[in-house]
Amino acid sequence: MTFPHFDYINPYLFPETFKIVIVFFARNGALLILAGVLLYFLIVEPYLTYKRNGTFSYRRTLYRVLFLVVSVTSAYICVHILKTIFNEMRPFLADPNIIPLFVHGANDSFPSGHASMFSALAMATYYLKYKSLTIVALLALLVSLARVFAGVHYFHDILAGWVLGIGVTALIYFLYSRMRETKATFV
């Protein structure tokens, strides 16, 4: 079985510096982005709110961070349930011409966990502070595409991860909205 789209993006066709960037976003950069968004909603946004209004709500900050964490964690759990069901081989195992940029697991390609978690993060950011969606969505897209360029995911893995992450976050937002109608405010 061959996968013609990998002929154009095989990582060893790229210059060495581009490979370093791909590996950074495919592996380590993802955690830095997640930490950056959480720190923004924990520290920066409450500080800016305090400077603007003279006060801020600990409860509001807690609910916002909890919404981010629950969204990303739920997407992560759903992905791993689906990975055990589908058990799809990674591209580098299905096609010996594909050489991955880093060592990775074997039969857990579909759907992409990184794409799911970072699309959930982008969607949660949209619900909480829509102006910062562009930055987070672009970083999520970089992480997702880096996984394909690194040779550890197919494009359909990424697409399924994005659909799952956005869907899970929309469901959680709906449930939180019901809570808000009865009790607490977080948006």
Order of alpha helices (4+ residues) and beta strands (2+ residues): alpha-alpha-alpha-alpha-alpha-alpha-alpha-alpha-alpha
